[in-house]
């Protein structure tokens, strides 16, 4: 359960990766050392669901994804679109 009393399960890295691989986007609403709030969005950017987590591994993943995307800000992808980074990660994992 999230700290605000919602009953939805905490967000996981796997969910974020699948969300992006299916063509959708996610956007960081709030992030601290102990908590992250993410909007899961349609491919158009329209928020669908707000999810939270206190998982420090997920928080580190989100920070890393944001840093990678910020470094590639010259690309046409919006900063909250993690698809390029996730495709690269999948390619590395499936490479022989």
Residue pairs with C-beta under 8 A, 6 or more apart in sequence:
1 7
2 8
2 10
2 52
2 53
2 54
3 35
3 52
3 54
4 52
6 52
8 49
8 51
10 51
10 52
10 53
10 54
10 55
10 58
11 36
11 38
11 51
11 52
11 53
11 55
11 58
12 53
12 55
12 58
13 57
13 58
13 61
15 51
16 26
16 38
16 58
16 61
16 62
16 65
16 82
17 82
17 86
17 89
17 90
19 25
19 26
19 40
20 26
20 81
20 82
20 83
20 86
21 83
21 86
21 87
21 90
23 43
23 83
24 40
24 41
24 42
24 43
24 48
25 41
25 42
25 43
25 45
25 78
25 80
25 81
25 82
25 83
26 38
26 39
26 40
26 41
26 80
26 82
27 38
27 39
27 41
27 45
27 47
27 80
28 36
28 37
28 38
28 62
28 66
28 80
29 37
29 38
29 39
29 50
30 36
30 37
31 37
31 59
31 62
31 63
32 59
33 56
33 59
34 54
34 56
34 59
35 52
35 53
35 54
35 59
36 52
36 53
36 58
36 59
36 62
37 50
37 51
37 52
38 50
38 51
38 52
38 53
38 62
39 47
39 48
39 49
39 50
40 47
40 48
40 49
40 50
40 51
41 47
41 48
41 80
42 48
45 78
45 80
53 59
65 82
65 85
66 79
68 85
69 77
69 79
69 80
69 81
69 82
69 84
69 85
70 79
72 84
73 79
75 84
77 83
77 84
